Amino acid sequence: MKLINDCWRPAPGIWRPVSGKEPVMAGELKVTLVRSTIGVIPKQKKTVEALGLGKINSSKVHKDNDAIRGMLRKVSHLVTVEEV
C-alpha cells in the first residue's frame, strides 16, 4: 500500500497508463480520520460524515472515483488516504 499525501496529486504508481491513453485510477482507497472535526467548518464535518468516518482512527474503504477524490481534497487536512 502506498500513502497518498495530497489526494489530488497522486503518488507514484497510483495512476496506471493504459496504452498511452488517459490514466486509470487505483481500485480502492482506504480513508482514515486522523484529526478531530471539532472547530472545523460545518461543511467539512458533513463531508467527513458522508465519507463514513465518525471517530478518530476510524477507517473506511471507498472506490476510487472523482467524487470521492473531490471530497478527500476538501478534508485532506483531517484524513490520510492509502491505496488498497
N, C-alpha and C positions, 0 to 999 in steps of 0.2 A: 504494500500500500504506500502511496505517496501523499504527502501532505500538500494541500493547495493553500498557500498563504493568502494570495489575492485571488478570489474565485473568478474574477473577470480576466485575469492574466494567468492562463493555465500553466501548471508546472510541466517540465519536460516529460513526455510520454503520455500526457493526458489526451492530447489530440493525436489522432492517428490518420494520416492522409491516405485516401483511397484512390489509387491510380492517378495522382496529380489533380484530383478534383477537390471539392470542399473538405475540410477536416471533419472527422466524425468525433462526437463527444464520447466520453467514457460511459460505461453502462450504468453504474450506480455511484452515489455519493453518500458517505456517512457523515452526518452533521451532528456536532456535539456542542451544547451550550456551555461555555466556559466562564462567562461573566453574568452577573445578575442584571435583571431588567429594571431594577429599582432606579429611578431617576432618569430613565430614557424616555424619549418621545413616545406618546401613546401609540402612534402608528407603528413604531418599531416593536412595541410589546405585542401588538396584534400580528405582526409578521412572524415573530418568534412562536407565538401560539399556533399560527397557521402551519408552521413547519413541524408542529407536533412536539415542541420542546416545552417543558414546564419548569423543571428544577435544574439547578446547576449540575453538570456532568451527565444530564440525560442525553441520549443519542437516538437518532432515527435515520434509517436508510431511505433515500429518495432516488427515483430515477433521474438521470441527468438530462435535463431539458432547459430550454431558455427561460421558462417561468421560474423554475427553482433557482437557476443561476441569478436571475434578477432579484429574487427575494434574499439570497445569500449576500449579494452585493450590498443591499441596504442594511444588513445587520452583521457585516463582516467583522466589526469590532467586538461582537459578542460571541461569535461561534468559531469553531475550527471545522475544516472540511477535509475529508480523506477520500481517496478513490477506493472503492471496494472491488 
